[in-house]
Each structure stands twice: as structure tokens, then as C-alpha cells.
Amino acid sequence: MLYSNNNPTVEYRVNIYICRNSLSEDAVRAEKENTENGKRRNIYWCYRQSDAKIKWVDNYEIVINGEKLNILNDSYDWRKDKN
């Protein structure tokens, strides 16, 4: 794990992982963790990234490398990106 960052209410934590791969490009994965019960869910997965810049917009919205997500409902996966 690269680092963790709590939301302003400290109810959730976002854990950032850099997935290093010697055969292909690095990737960034982020998971939301409920700090009360420990449940986790992937919310961000992006190939060809080696760093993660995150910023909390409010209690439940976060921007990870330019992708704005509501951590309660949203997720981003580069494999499903239509751009």
C-alpha cells in the first residue's frame, strides 16, 4: 500500500496501491474502506499510472488522478472507459 487517506468525517478511508509489474506498465488501484466494520470495495483502477494524486471534494466525493468519484456509489475502471 502506498498510503491511506481518511475522508473528512473519518467514516471511510481510501487506500491507494501502486501495482508494479516488471512485464508491463504500472497501475494504480484505490479501495474504499469502512473504518467501522473494515469492509472494502475497489473504487479506482487505472493502467499506465505510477502515482496517485487524491483530493477530497467533500465528505463523500474524491478526485483521484482527475477522476471525480462519489465513494458511496461510483467506481472507475480504465478497461470500461469509453474515451
Number of C-alpha atoms within 10 A of each C-alpha: 10 13 11 15 15 17 20 13 10 12 14 22 20 24 19 23 19 19 18 13 9 6 6 9 12 16 18 21 21 24 20 24 20 16 14 9 8 10 11 15 14 17 21 22 20 20 15 12 16 14 14 19 9 16 14 16 14 11 15 16 17 19 16 19 15 11 11 17 19 15 23 12 9 12 18 18 13 12 9 7 8 5 4
